[in-house]
Every structure is written in structure tokens, then in C-alpha cells.
Amino acid sequence: MTEERPEAVDGVLAALADPTRRRLLDLLAAQGEATATTLAGRLPVSRQAVVKHLAVLEAAGLVSGGRVGREVRYAVRPAALDATARWMASLAASWDRRLANIKSVAEAAERDAKPTRPE
């Protein structure tokens, strides 16, 4: 694993496991920022459900909420998602190396197993 904190990656992956939360991130990424009321109008869930989903996303570091007058406006915070993407890329590279080694071993075994033709 890279220098990313495993618990931070765990939180991001757990938050992204829910399709409603992924949709909220998509909406926020497209709009820049929005209130829970605005987001609830675009989803088939209540405002209270949106607030709960946003709390999970905020705890994972994926969104932040800031007061503007009486409203709380939410925006995407890409750092946690970037860190998770780096961890996933590192994991993928590790598996690519392992698979390349397996391929080399298999190809060598295949070459060694071929009978030689007498001349």
C-alpha cells in the first residue's frame, strides 16, 4: 500500500458503496455547490435522507458543508477521492507486476516442456 492512510481509504470506499451517495457526488461535481434541499429535489429521497447521506460523505472527506446565511451549502472535496484513486492505482500496478511474473513463469515452463526435435 502507498502512504495513504488505510482508514481514510476505507471511509471513502464505504461512502461510495451507496448509489445515492455516488449520485450526490455527481450532482455536486456538476453544480459546484448545492444545499440539501436543492439536492433532494433532484433525487427520489427526502431532504432528511440527503442530509444523512451528506454527513457520511463529509465524514469520509468527500464533501464539505459551509454556512451561507441560513443555508448550508455542500461542495465536493476531491483530495480524499484522489488519495483513494492513488491507492487503487498502486494496488493495480502491484497486481500487474504479479501477473507479469506468472506469465513469465508459465512461458518459461512451456518452452522447457516442448520436446526438442532430433536432427
The 8 nearest C-alpha neighbors of each residue, nearest first, counted from 0:
[[1, 86, 2, 90, 89, 3, 5, 87],
 [2, 0, 3, 86, 89, 85, 4, 90],
 [1, 3, 4, 0, 86, 5, 82, 85],
 [4, 2, 1, 5, 82, 86, 8, 0],
 [3, 5, 7, 6, 2, 8, 1, 9],
 [4, 6, 8, 7, 9, 3, 0, 10],
 [5, 7, 9, 8, 4, 10, 11, 3],
 [8, 6, 10, 4, 9, 5, 11, 59],
 [7, 9, 11, 5, 83, 10, 6, 12],
 [10, 8, 6, 12, 7, 11, 13, 5],
 [11, 9, 59, 13, 7, 8, 12, 14],
 [10, 12, 14, 8, 59, 13, 9, 15],
 [11, 13, 15, 9, 14, 10, 8, 16],
 [14, 12, 10, 16, 11, 15, 9, 17],
 [15, 13, 11, 12, 16, 56, 10, 55],
 [14, 16, 12, 17, 13, 21, 11, 20],
 [17, 15, 13, 14, 12, 18, 21, 20],
 [16, 18, 15, 20, 19, 14, 21, 13],
 [19, 17, 21, 20, 22, 16, 15, 23],
 [20, 18, 22, 21, 17, 23, 52, 42],
 [19, 21, 23, 22, 18, 17, 52, 24],
 [20, 22, 18, 24, 23, 19, 15, 25],
 [23, 21, 25, 19, 20, 24, 18, 26],
 [22, 24, 20, 26, 25, 21, 27, 19],
 [25, 23, 27, 21, 22, 26, 28, 20],
 [24, 26, 22, 28, 23, 27, 29, 21],
 [27, 25, 23, 29, 24, 28, 30, 22],
 [26, 28, 24, 30, 29, 31, 25, 32],
 [27, 29, 25, 31, 26, 30, 24, 75],
 [28, 30, 26, 27, 31, 25, 32, 24],
 [31, 29, 27, 32, 28, 26, 33, 25],
 [32, 30, 27, 28, 29, 74, 33, 75],
 [31, 33, 74, 73, 30, 27, 72, 34],
 [34, 32, 72, 73, 37, 27, 38, 35],
 [33, 35, 72, 37, 36, 71, 73, 38],
 [34, 36, 38, 37, 39, 50, 49, 46],
 [35, 37, 39, 34, 38, 46, 40, 33],
 [38, 36, 34, 40, 35, 39, 33, 41],
 [37, 39, 35, 41, 40, 36, 34, 42],
 [40, 38, 46, 36, 42, 41, 37, 45],
 [41, 39, 37, 38, 42, 36, 43, 46],
 [40, 42, 38, 39, 37, 43, 26, 44],
 [43, 41, 39, 44, 40, 38, 45, 19],
 [42, 44, 45, 41, 39, 40, 19, 46],
 [45, 43, 42, 48, 39, 46, 49, 47],
 [46, 44, 48, 47, 39, 49, 43, 42],
 [45, 47, 49, 39, 48, 36, 35, 50],
 [48, 46, 50, 45, 49, 51, 44, 35],
 [47, 49, 51, 45, 46, 50, 44, 52],
 [48, 50, 46, 52, 47, 51, 53, 39],
 [51, 49, 53, 47, 48, 52, 35, 54],
 [52, 50, 54, 48, 53, 49, 47, 55],
 [53, 51, 49, 55, 54, 50, 20, 48],
 [52, 54, 56, 50, 55, 51, 57, 49],
 [55, 53, 57, 51, 52, 56, 58, 50],
 [56, 54, 58, 52, 53, 57, 14, 59],
 [57, 55, 53, 59, 61, 54, 58, 62],
 [56, 58, 62, 54, 60, 59, 55, 61],
 [57, 59, 55, 60, 56, 54, 61, 10],
 [60, 58, 10, 56, 11, 57, 61, 55],
 [61, 59, 57, 58, 79, 62, 56, 76],
 [60, 62, 76, 56, 59, 57, 79, 75],
 [63, 61, 75, 57, 76, 74, 60, 56],
 [64, 62, 73, 74, 57, 76, 75, 65],
 [63, 65, 73, 72, 71, 74, 62, 66],
 [64, 66, 71, 72, 73, 67, 63, 70],
 [67, 65, 71, 70, 68, 72, 69, 64],
 [66, 68, 70, 69, 71, 65, 72, 64],
 [67, 69, 70, 66, 71, 65, 72, 34],
 [68, 70, 67, 66, 71, 72, 65, 34],
 [71, 69, 67, 68, 66, 72, 34, 65],
 [72, 70, 66, 65, 34, 64, 67, 73],
 [71, 73, 34, 33, 64, 65, 32, 70],
 [72, 74, 64, 32, 33, 63, 34, 62],
 [75, 73, 32, 62, 63, 27, 31, 76],
 [74, 76, 62, 61, 77, 27, 28, 63],
 [75, 77, 62, 61, 78, 74, 63, 60],
 [76, 78, 80, 79, 81, 75, 61, 62],
 [79, 77, 81, 80, 76, 82, 61, 60],
 [80, 78, 82, 81, 77, 60, 61, 83],
 [79, 81, 83, 77, 82, 78, 84, 61],
 [82, 80, 78, 84, 79, 83, 77, 85],
 [83, 81, 79, 85, 80, 84, 78, 86],
 [82, 84, 86, 80, 8, 85, 81, 87],
 [83, 85, 81, 87, 86, 82, 88, 80],
 [86, 84, 88, 82, 83, 87, 89, 81],
 [85, 87, 83, 89, 84, 88, 1, 90],
 [86, 88, 90, 84, 89, 85, 91, 83],
 [89, 87, 91, 85, 90, 86, 84, 92],
 [90, 88, 86, 92, 87, 91, 85, 93],
 [89, 91, 87, 93, 88, 92, 86, 94],
 [90, 92, 88, 94, 93, 89, 87, 95],
 [93, 91, 95, 89, 94, 90, 88, 96],
 [92, 94, 90, 96, 91, 95, 89, 97],
 [93, 95, 97, 91, 96, 92, 98, 90],
 [94, 96, 92, 98, 93, 97, 99, 91],
 [97, 95, 99, 93, 94, 98, 100, 92],
 [98, 96, 94, 100, 99, 95, 101, 93],
 [97, 99, 101, 95, 100, 96, 94, 102],
 [98, 100, 102, 96, 97, 101, 95, 103],
 [101, 99, 103, 97, 98, 102, 104, 96],
 [102, 100, 98, 104, 103, 99, 105, 97],
 [101, 103, 99, 105, 100, 104, 106, 98],
 [104, 102, 100, 106, 101, 105, 107, 99],
 [103, 105, 101, 107, 102, 106, 108, 100],
 [106, 104, 108, 102, 107, 103, 101, 109],
 [105, 107, 109, 103, 108, 104, 102, 110],
 [108, 106, 110, 104, 109, 105, 103, 111],
 [109, 107, 111, 105, 106, 110, 112, 104],
 [108, 110, 106, 112, 107, 111, 105, 113],
 [111, 109, 107, 108, 112, 113, 106, 105],
 [110, 112, 108, 109, 113, 107, 114, 106],
 [111, 113, 109, 110, 108, 114, 107, 115],
 [114, 112, 110, 111, 115, 109, 108, 116],
 [115, 113, 112, 116, 111, 110, 117, 109],
 [114, 116, 113, 117, 112, 118, 111, 110],
 [117, 115, 118, 114, 113, 112, 111, 110],
 [116, 118, 115, 114, 113, 112, 111, 110],
 [117, 116, 115, 114, 113, 112, 111, 110]]
